Amino acid sequence: MVAEKIRDILGDDFITLHNVNDTPPELMEQYDALILGIPTWDFGEIQEDWLEIWEALPKLNLADKMVAMYGMGDQVDYSEWFLDALGMLYHQLKPTGAQFIGFWPTEGYEFESPKPLTEDGEMFVGLALDDVNQFEQTDERVAQWCEQILQEIEAAL
């Protein structure tokens, strides 16, 4: 599980794991920094646990909070929907005033969907993971991304 890998890298003192399935979204407002993970489901859909809280997300007050996100998908069989949910989560949280960190380069990926990309199309809006086709790269990508977001948080303090 990617969330557990992130916790193991960053440490228990820094990370508290919550499952979106059994955590009220308002709890996000209590943290200074958030790391959110979301899979893309089926053909570019939001996974059902996220769907349960989807409408509440833009109403959250995340002003001055740093938000890093990671997405999981299959860039080969679902190239045209690869990480769509990550992009949708980004746009769903934009009205909250969150400060997004952890953008990730698109090099090394082959996909069609523009949804998970920054406005200029140069970066993913979060860490991009494909455990189906690039499983062997996941651990290294997670480690690099954790170092990146730590540096971004430190620079913002």
TORVEXDREN-520402 format. One record per residue (C-alpha): residue number from 1; residue in one letter; chain; z, y, x. Coordinates in steps of 0.001 Angstrom, whole numbers, plus 524288, in hexadecimal, padded with zeros to 5 digits. Example, Ala and Ser with C-alpha at 12.3 -4.5 7.8 and 13.67 -1.06 7.14 Angstrom:
% residues 2
<pt><resi>1</resi><resn>a</resn><chain>A</chain><c3>81E78</c3><c2>7EE6C</c2><c1>8300C</c1></pt>
<pt><resi>2</resi><resn>s</resn><chain>A</chain><c3>81BE4</c3><c2>7FBDC</c2><c1>83566</c1></pt>
% end
This chain:
% residues 157
<pt><resi>1</resi><resn>m</resn><chain>A</chain><c3>80000</c3><c2>80000</c2><c1>80000</c1></pt>
<pt><resi>2</resi><resn>v</resn><chain>A</chain><c3>7FBC6</c3><c2>80D07</c2><c1>805BA</c1></pt>
<pt><resi>3</resi><resn>a</resn><chain>A</chain><c3>807B7</c3><c2>81470</c2><c1>800C8</c1></pt>
<pt><resi>4</resi><resn>e</resn><chain>A</chain><c3>8108F</c3><c2>80B1C</c2><c1>80829</c1></pt>
<pt><resi>5</resi><resn>k</resn><chain>A</chain><c3>8085A</c3><c2>80CA2</c2><c1>81487</c1></pt>
<pt><resi>6</resi><resn>i</resn><chain>A</chain><c3>809C5</c3><c2>81B5D</c2><c1>81385</c1></pt>
<pt><resi>7</resi><resn>r</resn><chain>A</chain><c3>8186F</c3><c2>81A19</c2><c1>8118A</c1></pt>
<pt><resi>8</resi><resn>d</resn><chain>A</chain><c3>8197A</c3><c2>81105</c2><c1>81D3C</c1></pt>
<pt><resi>9</resi><resn>i</resn><chain>A</chain><c3>8122E</c3><c2>81ABF</c2><c1>825CE</c1></pt>
<pt><resi>10</resi><resn>l</resn><chain>A</chain><c3>818DE</c3><c2>82732</c2><c1>82127</c1></pt>
<pt><resi>11</resi><resn>g</resn><chain>A</chain><c3>82646</c3><c2>82127</c2><c1>81EF2</c1></pt>
<pt><resi>12</resi><resn>d</resn><chain>A</chain><c3>82FE1</c3><c2>81F12</c2><c1>813DC</c1></pt>
<pt><resi>13</resi><resn>d</resn><chain>A</chain><c3>83616</c3><c2>82C60</c2><c1>81650</c1></pt>
<pt><resi>14</resi><resn>f</resn><chain>A</chain><c3>82950</c3><c2>83335</c2><c1>8133B</c1></pt>
<pt><resi>15</resi><resn>i</resn><chain>A</chain><c3>8238B</c3><c2>82A69</c2><c1>808AE</c1></pt>
<pt><resi>16</resi><resn>t</resn><chain>A</chain><c3>828C9</c3><c2>8264F</c2><c1>7FB6D</c1></pt>
<pt><resi>17</resi><resn>l</resn><chain>A</chain><c3>81FA7</c3><c2>81D05</c2><c1>7F45A</c1></pt>
<pt><resi>18</resi><resn>h</resn><chain>A</chain><c3>81D55</c3><c2>81EC9</c2><c1>7E5D4</c1></pt>
<pt><resi>19</resi><resn>n</resn><chain>A</chain><c3>8144B</c3><c2>8173A</c2><c1>7DCE3</c1></pt>
<pt><resi>20</resi><resn>v</resn><chain>A</chain><c3>80CB8</c3><c2>82021</c2><c1>7D3BF</c1></pt>
<pt><resi>21</resi><resn>n</resn><chain>A</chain><c3>80E62</c3><c2>81596</c2><c1>7C95E</c1></pt>
<pt><resi>22</resi><resn>d</resn><chain>A</chain><c3>81D13</c3><c2>8179D</c2><c1>7C841</c1></pt>
<pt><resi>23</resi><resn>t</resn><chain>A</chain><c3>81F44</c3><c2>82570</c2><c1>7CD50</c1></pt>
<pt><resi>24</resi><resn>p</resn><chain>A</chain><c3>81E48</c3><c2>831C2</c2><c1>7C513</c1></pt>
<pt><resi>25</resi><resn>p</resn><chain>A</chain><c3>8142F</c3><c2>83B01</c2><c1>7CAEA</c1></pt>
<pt><resi>26</resi><resn>e</resn><chain>A</chain><c3>81DFC</c3><c2>84637</c2><c1>7CA86</c1></pt>
<pt><resi>27</resi><resn>l</resn><chain>A</chain><c3>8252D</c3><c2>83F99</c2><c1>7D5BC</c1></pt>
<pt><resi>28</resi><resn>m</resn><chain>A</chain><c3>81A1A</c3><c2>84456</c2><c1>7DE86</c1></pt>
<pt><resi>29</resi><resn>e</resn><chain>A</chain><c3>81F53</c3><c2>8522A</c2><c1>7DCD9</c1></pt>
<pt><resi>30</resi><resn>q</resn><chain>A</chain><c3>82BDB</c3><c2>84E96</c2><c1>7E40F</c1></pt>
<pt><resi>31</resi><resn>y</resn><chain>A</chain><c3>8253D</c3><c2>84BB6</c2><c1>7F114</c1></pt>
<pt><resi>32</resi><resn>d</resn><chain>A</chain><c3>8201F</c3><c2>85531</c2><c1>7FB5A</c1></pt>
<pt><resi>33</resi><resn>a</resn><chain>A</chain><c3>8152A</c3><c2>84BF5</c2><c1>7FF35</c1></pt>
<pt><resi>34</resi><resn>l</resn><chain>A</chain><c3>80E55</c3><c2>84105</c2><c1>7F7EC</c1></pt>
<pt><resi>35</resi><resn>i</resn><chain>A</chain><c3>805AF</c3><c2>835D0</c2><c1>7FC22</c1></pt>
<pt><resi>36</resi><resn>l</resn><chain>A</chain><c3>7FE43</c3><c2>83061</c2><c1>7F08E</c1></pt>
<pt><resi>37</resi><resn>g</resn><chain>A</chain><c3>7F5E7</c3><c2>82430</c2><c1>7F069</c1></pt>
<pt><resi>38</resi><resn>i</resn><chain>A</chain><c3>7EBD6</c3><c2>820CD</c2><c1>7E618</c1></pt>
<pt><resi>39</resi><resn>p</resn><chain>A</chain><c3>7E1BC</c3><c2>815F2</c2><c1>7E4E3</c1></pt>
<pt><resi>40</resi><resn>t</resn><chain>A</chain><c3>7D4A5</c3><c2>817D8</c2><c1>7DE52</c1></pt>
<pt><resi>41</resi><resn>w</resn><chain>A</chain><c3>7D3D5</c3><c2>80E26</c2><c1>7D337</c1></pt>
<pt><resi>42</resi><resn>d</resn><chain>A</chain><c3>7C794</c3><c2>80781</c2><c1>7CE15</c1></pt>
<pt><resi>43</resi><resn>f</resn><chain>A</chain><c3>7BC3B</c3><c2>81118</c2><c1>7CDCC</c1></pt>
<pt><resi>44</resi><resn>g</resn><chain>A</chain><c3>7C2B4</c3><c2>81DA5</c2><c1>7D26B</c1></pt>
<pt><resi>45</resi><resn>e</resn><chain>A</chain><c3>7CE47</c3><c2>81CF2</c2><c1>7C932</c1></pt>
<pt><resi>46</resi><resn>i</resn><chain>A</chain><c3>7DC83</c3><c2>820E8</c2><c1>7CA60</c1></pt>
<pt><resi>47</resi><resn>q</resn><chain>A</chain><c3>7E5C2</c3><c2>81555</c2><c1>7CBA6</c1></pt>
<pt><resi>48</resi><resn>e</resn><chain>A</chain><c3>7EDB2</c3><c2>8136D</c2><c1>7BF26</c1></pt>
<pt><resi>49</resi><resn>d</resn><chain>A</chain><c3>7FB06</c3><c2>816E1</c2><c1>7C4F6</c1></pt>
<pt><resi>50</resi><resn>w</resn><chain>A</chain><c3>7F5AF</c3><c2>82413</c2><c1>7C939</c1></pt>
<pt><resi>51</resi><resn>l</resn><chain>A</chain><c3>7EEF2</c3><c2>82598</c2><c1>7BC17</c1></pt>
<pt><resi>52</resi><resn>e</resn><chain>A</chain><c3>7FC3D</c3><c2>82526</c2><c1>7B55A</c1></pt>
<pt><resi>53</resi><resn>i</resn><chain>A</chain><c3>80086</c3><c2>831BD</c2><c1>7BC41</c1></pt>
<pt><resi>54</resi><resn>w</resn><chain>A</chain><c3>7F323</c3><c2>83803</c2><c1>7BE54</c1></pt>
<pt><resi>55</resi><resn>e</resn><chain>A</chain><c3>7F477</c3><c2>84300</c2><c1>7B458</c1></pt>
<pt><resi>56</resi><resn>a</resn><chain>A</chain><c3>801E8</c3><c2>846DE</c2><c1>7B999</c1></pt>
<pt><resi>57</resi><resn>l</resn><chain>A</chain><c3>7FD1C</c3><c2>848D8</c2><c1>7C78C</c1></pt>
<pt><resi>58</resi><resn>p</resn><chain>A</chain><c3>7F6B3</c3><c2>8565E</c2><c1>7C676</c1></pt>
<pt><resi>59</resi><resn>k</resn><chain>A</chain><c3>802F2</c3><c2>85B7E</c2><c1>7BFBC</c1></pt>
<pt><resi>60</resi><resn>l</resn><chain>A</chain><c3>80BAF</c3><c2>85860</c2><c1>7CB61</c1></pt>
<pt><resi>61</resi><resn>n</resn><chain>A</chain><c3>810B6</c3><c2>8635A</c2><c1>7D3F4</c1></pt>
<pt><resi>62</resi><resn>l</resn><chain>A</chain><c3>80D1A</c3><c2>85F26</c2><c1>7E1B0</c1></pt>
<pt><resi>63</resi><resn>a</resn><chain>A</chain><c3>80BCD</c3><c2>86CF2</c2><c1>7E724</c1></pt>
<pt><resi>64</resi><resn>d</resn><chain>A</chain><c3>80EAC</c3><c2>86D40</c2><c1>7F5BD</c1></pt>
<pt><resi>65</resi><resn>k</resn><chain>A</chain><c3>80F99</c3><c2>85E6A</c2><c1>7F63A</c1></pt>
<pt><resi>66</resi><resn>m</resn><chain>A</chain><c3>80723</c3><c2>856FB</c2><c1>7FFC6</c1></pt>
<pt><resi>67</resi><resn>v</resn><chain>A</chain><c3>7FF6C</c3><c2>84BD8</c2><c1>7F9C2</c1></pt>
<pt><resi>68</resi><resn>a</resn><chain>A</chain><c3>7F864</c3><c2>8416C</c2><c1>8019F</c1></pt>
<pt><resi>69</resi><resn>m</resn><chain>A</chain><c3>7F0AB</c3><c2>83704</c2><c1>7FA8A</c1></pt>
<pt><resi>70</resi><resn>y</resn><chain>A</chain><c3>7EA26</c3><c2>82A3A</c2><c1>7FDA8</c1></pt>
<pt><resi>71</resi><resn>g</resn><chain>A</chain><c3>7E061</c3><c2>822A0</c2><c1>7F5B1</c1></pt>
<pt><resi>72</resi><resn>m</resn><chain>A</chain><c3>7DBE0</c3><c2>81492</c2><c1>7F57E</c1></pt>
<pt><resi>73</resi><resn>g</resn><chain>A</chain><c3>7CEA3</c3><c2>80F96</c2><c1>7F18A</c1></pt>
<pt><resi>74</resi><resn>d</resn><chain>A</chain><c3>7C2C6</c3><c2>80751</c2><c1>7F4D2</c1></pt>
<pt><resi>75</resi><resn>q</resn><chain>A</chain><c3>7B7E3</c3><c2>80F2E</c2><c1>7FB32</c1></pt>
<pt><resi>76</resi><resn>v</resn><chain>A</chain><c3>7AE00</c3><c2>80408</c2><c1>7FB2C</c1></pt>
<pt><resi>77</resi><resn>d</resn><chain>A</chain><c3>7AE1F</c3><c2>7FE6B</c2><c1>7ED6D</c1></pt>
<pt><resi>78</resi><resn>y</resn><chain>A</chain><c3>7B2AD</c3><c2>80B13</c2><c1>7E6FB</c1></pt>
<pt><resi>79</resi><resn>s</resn><chain>A</chain><c3>7AC66</c3><c2>8153B</c2><c1>7EFE3</c1></pt>
<pt><resi>80</resi><resn>e</resn><chain>A</chain><c3>7A906</c3><c2>81E92</c2><c1>7E4F7</c1></pt>
<pt><resi>81</resi><resn>w</resn><chain>A</chain><c3>7B74B</c3><c2>81EBC</c2><c1>7E080</c1></pt>
<pt><resi>82</resi><resn>f</resn><chain>A</chain><c3>7BE0E</c3><c2>81D3F</c2><c1>7EDBF</c1></pt>
<pt><resi>83</resi><resn>l</resn><chain>A</chain><c3>7CB3F</c3><c2>82427</c2><c1>7ECF8</c1></pt>
<pt><resi>84</resi><resn>d</resn><chain>A</chain><c3>7C7CD</c3><c2>82B95</c2><c1>7E0A1</c1></pt>
<pt><resi>85</resi><resn>a</resn><chain>A</chain><c3>7D5F8</c3><c2>82A9A</c2><c1>7DC2F</c1></pt>
<pt><resi>86</resi><resn>l</resn><chain>A</chain><c3>7DA61</c3><c2>83169</c2><c1>7E8B8</c1></pt>
<pt><resi>87</resi><resn>g</resn><chain>A</chain><c3>7D166</c3><c2>83CD0</c2><c1>7E5C9</c1></pt>
<pt><resi>88</resi><resn>m</resn><chain>A</chain><c3>7D599</c3><c2>83D31</c2><c1>7D797</c1></pt>
<pt><resi>89</resi><resn>l</resn><chain>A</chain><c3>7E3F5</c3><c2>83D64</c2><c1>7DB9E</c1></pt>
<pt><resi>90</resi><resn>y</resn><chain>A</chain><c3>7E130</c3><c2>848AB</c2><c1>7E4E4</c1></pt>
<pt><resi>91</resi><resn>h</resn><chain>A</chain><c3>7DAF0</c3><c2>85099</c2><c1>7D9FD</c1></pt>
<pt><resi>92</resi><resn>q</resn><chain>A</chain><c3>7E598</c3><c2>84CCB</c2><c1>7D061</c1></pt>
<pt><resi>93</resi><resn>l</resn><chain>A</chain><c3>7F007</c3><c2>85200</c2><c1>7D9BB</c1></pt>
<pt><resi>94</resi><resn>k</resn><chain>A</chain><c3>7E8F9</c3><c2>85E6D</c2><c1>7DE05</c1></pt>
<pt><resi>95</resi><resn>p</resn><chain>A</chain><c3>7EEB8</c3><c2>86684</c2><c1>7D2C6</c1></pt>
<pt><resi>96</resi><resn>t</resn><chain>A</chain><c3>7FC89</c3><c2>8630D</c2><c1>7D741</c1></pt>
<pt><resi>97</resi><resn>g</resn><chain>A</chain><c3>7FC0E</c3><c2>86BF8</c2><c1>7E328</c1></pt>
<pt><resi>98</resi><resn>a</resn><chain>A</chain><c3>7FD72</c3><c2>860A3</c2><c1>7ECA6</c1></pt>
<pt><resi>99</resi><resn>q</resn><chain>A</chain><c3>7F9A5</c3><c2>86294</c2><c1>7FAD8</c1></pt>
<pt><resi>100</resi><resn>f</resn><chain>A</chain><c3>7F0DB</c3><c2>85712</c2><c1>7FE1C</c1></pt>
<pt><resi>101</resi><resn>i</resn><chain>A</chain><c3>7F167</c3><c2>850E8</c2><c1>80B8A</c1></pt>
<pt><resi>102</resi><resn>g</resn><chain>A</chain><c3>7EC16</c3><c2>8447A</c2><c1>81183</c1></pt>
<pt><resi>103</resi><resn>f</resn><chain>A</chain><c3>7DD89</c3><c2>84652</c2><c1>80F7C</c1></pt>
<pt><resi>104</resi><resn>w</resn><chain>A</chain><c3>7D607</c3><c2>83B71</c2><c1>81647</c1></pt>
<pt><resi>105</resi><resn>p</resn><chain>A</chain><c3>7C88D</c3><c2>83AE5</c2><c1>81CD2</c1></pt>
<pt><resi>106</resi><resn>t</resn><chain>A</chain><c3>7BD64</c3><c2>833C8</c2><c1>8161D</c1></pt>
<pt><resi>107</resi><resn>e</resn><chain>A</chain><c3>7B810</c3><c2>82DE8</c2><c1>822B5</c1></pt>
<pt><resi>108</resi><resn>g</resn><chain>A</chain><c3>7B81F</c3><c2>81F1B</c2><c1>82295</c1></pt>
<pt><resi>109</resi><resn>y</resn><chain>A</chain><c3>7B653</c3><c2>81E02</c2><c1>813E2</c1></pt>
<pt><resi>110</resi><resn>e</resn><chain>A</chain><c3>7AA17</c3><c2>81B8D</c2><c1>80BD3</c1></pt>
<pt><resi>111</resi><resn>f</resn><chain>A</chain><c3>7AB1F</c3><c2>81FDD</c2><c1>7FDAC</c1></pt>
<pt><resi>112</resi><resn>e</resn><chain>A</chain><c3>7A43C</c3><c2>8281C</c2><c1>7F377</c1></pt>
<pt><resi>113</resi><resn>s</resn><chain>A</chain><c3>7AEBE</c3><c2>82EB5</c2><c1>7EB58</c1></pt>
<pt><resi>114</resi><resn>p</resn><chain>A</chain><c3>7B18D</c3><c2>83D19</c2><c1>7EDE4</c1></pt>
<pt><resi>115</resi><resn>k</resn><chain>A</chain><c3>7BE24</c3><c2>83CE8</c2><c1>7E5D8</c1></pt>
<pt><resi>116</resi><resn>p</resn><chain>A</chain><c3>7C7D1</c3><c2>839BA</c2><c1>7F0CC</c1></pt>
<pt><resi>117</resi><resn>l</resn><chain>A</chain><c3>7C2A7</c3><c2>8447D</c2><c1>7F9AD</c1></pt>
<pt><resi>118</resi><resn>t</resn><chain>A</chain><c3>7C707</c3><c2>85240</c2><c1>7FCB4</c1></pt>
<pt><resi>119</resi><resn>e</resn><chain>A</chain><c3>7BF07</c3><c2>85D3F</c2><c1>7F6C7</c1></pt>
<pt><resi>120</resi><resn>d</resn><chain>A</chain><c3>7B684</c3><c2>85E31</c2><c1>80305</c1></pt>
<pt><resi>121</resi><resn>g</resn><chain>A</chain><c3>7B429</c3><c2>84F6C</c2><c1>802BE</c1></pt>
<pt><resi>122</resi><resn>e</resn><chain>A</chain><c3>7B8D4</c3><c2>84DCE</c2><c1>810C9</c1></pt>
<pt><resi>123</resi><resn>m</resn><chain>A</chain><c3>7C5AC</c3><c2>84685</c2><c1>80EBE</c1></pt>
<pt><resi>124</resi><resn>f</resn><chain>A</chain><c3>7CC74</c3><c2>83D56</c2><c1>8056A</c1></pt>
<pt><resi>125</resi><resn>v</resn><chain>A</chain><c3>7D780</c3><c2>84429</c2><c1>7FE10</c1></pt>
<pt><resi>126</resi><resn>g</resn><chain>A</chain><c3>7E09C</c3><c2>839B8</c2><c1>80372</c1></pt>
<pt><resi>127</resi><resn>l</resn><chain>A</chain><c3>7E0DF</c3><c2>82D59</c2><c1>80B79</c1></pt>
<pt><resi>128</resi><resn>a</resn><chain>A</chain><c3>7D5A7</c3><c2>82458</c2><c1>807AD</c1></pt>
<pt><resi>129</resi><resn>l</resn><chain>A</chain><c3>7D894</c3><c2>815CA</c2><c1>807FC</c1></pt>
<pt><resi>130</resi><resn>d</resn><chain>A</chain><c3>7CF9B</c3><c2>80A59</c2><c1>80530</c1></pt>
<pt><resi>131</resi><resn>d</resn><chain>A</chain><c3>7D796</c3><c2>7FDDF</c2><c1>80682</c1></pt>
<pt><resi>132</resi><resn>v</resn><chain>A</chain><c3>7CC32</c3><c2>7F5F1</c2><c1>80140</c1></pt>
<pt><resi>133</resi><resn>n</resn><chain>A</chain><c3>7C226</c3><c2>7F93A</c2><c1>80BAC</c1></pt>
<pt><resi>134</resi><resn>q</resn><chain>A</chain><c3>7C9E2</c3><c2>7FFD4</c2><c1>8168B</c1></pt>
<pt><resi>135</resi><resn>f</resn><chain>A</chain><c3>7D70B</c3><c2>7F900</c2><c1>815ED</c1></pt>
<pt><resi>136</resi><resn>e</resn><chain>A</chain><c3>7D7BF</c3><c2>7F82A</c2><c1>824C1</c1></pt>
<pt><resi>137</resi><resn>q</resn><chain>A</chain><c3>7D7AB</c3><c2>80713</c2><c1>8259F</c1></pt>
<pt><resi>138</resi><resn>t</resn><chain>A</chain><c3>7E24A</c3><c2>809B9</c2><c1>81B98</c1></pt>
<pt><resi>139</resi><resn>d</resn><chain>A</chain><c3>7EE36</c3><c2>808F5</c2><c1>8247C</c1></pt>
<pt><resi>140</resi><resn>e</resn><chain>A</chain><c3>7E840</c3><c2>811F4</c2><c1>82EB7</c1></pt>
<pt><resi>141</resi><resn>r</resn><chain>A</chain><c3>7E392</c3><c2>81BA0</c2><c1>82477</c1></pt>
<pt><resi>142</resi><resn>v</resn><chain>A</chain><c3>7F0F5</c3><c2>81BEC</c2><c1>81E04</c1></pt>
<pt><resi>143</resi><resn>a</resn><chain>A</chain><c3>7F79D</c3><c2>81E20</c2><c1>82B2F</c1></pt>
<pt><resi>144</resi><resn>q</resn><chain>A</chain><c3>7EE46</c3><c2>82919</c2><c1>82EE8</c1></pt>
<pt><resi>145</resi><resn>w</resn><chain>A</chain><c3>7EFA2</c3><c2>82F75</c2><c1>821A3</c1></pt>
<pt><resi>146</resi><resn>c</resn><chain>A</chain><c3>7FE7D</c3><c2>82EEE</c2><c1>82227</c1></pt>
<pt><resi>147</resi><resn>e</resn><chain>A</chain><c3>7FE21</c3><c2>835E0</c2><c1>82F47</c1></pt>
<pt><resi>148</resi><resn>q</resn><chain>A</chain><c3>7F4A8</c3><c2>83FD7</c2><c1>829A7</c1></pt>
<pt><resi>149</resi><resn>i</resn><chain>A</chain><c3>7FCF3</c3><c2>84313</c2><c1>81DBF</c1></pt>
<pt><resi>150</resi><resn>l</resn><chain>A</chain><c3>8093F</c3><c2>84416</c2><c1>82618</c1></pt>
<pt><resi>151</resi><resn>q</resn><chain>A</chain><c3>80250</c3><c2>84E1D</c2><c1>82E8F</c1></pt>
<pt><resi>152</resi><resn>e</resn><chain>A</chain><c3>7FD9D</c3><c2>8557E</c2><c1>82295</c1></pt>
<pt><resi>153</resi><resn>i</resn><chain>A</chain><c3>80B46</c3><c2>855AC</c2><c1>81CAE</c1></pt>
<pt><resi>154</resi><resn>e</resn><chain>A</chain><c3>8112C</c3><c2>85A22</c2><c1>8299A</c1></pt>
<pt><resi>155</resi><resn>a</resn><chain>A</chain><c3>8070D</c3><c2>864FB</c2><c1>82ADD</c1></pt>
<pt><resi>156</resi><resn>a</resn><chain>A</chain><c3>80A3E</c3><c2>869C6</c2><c1>81D22</c1></pt>
<pt><resi>157</resi><resn>l</resn><chain>A</chain><c3>818EE</c3><c2>86AB1</c2><c1>81F73</c1></pt>
% end
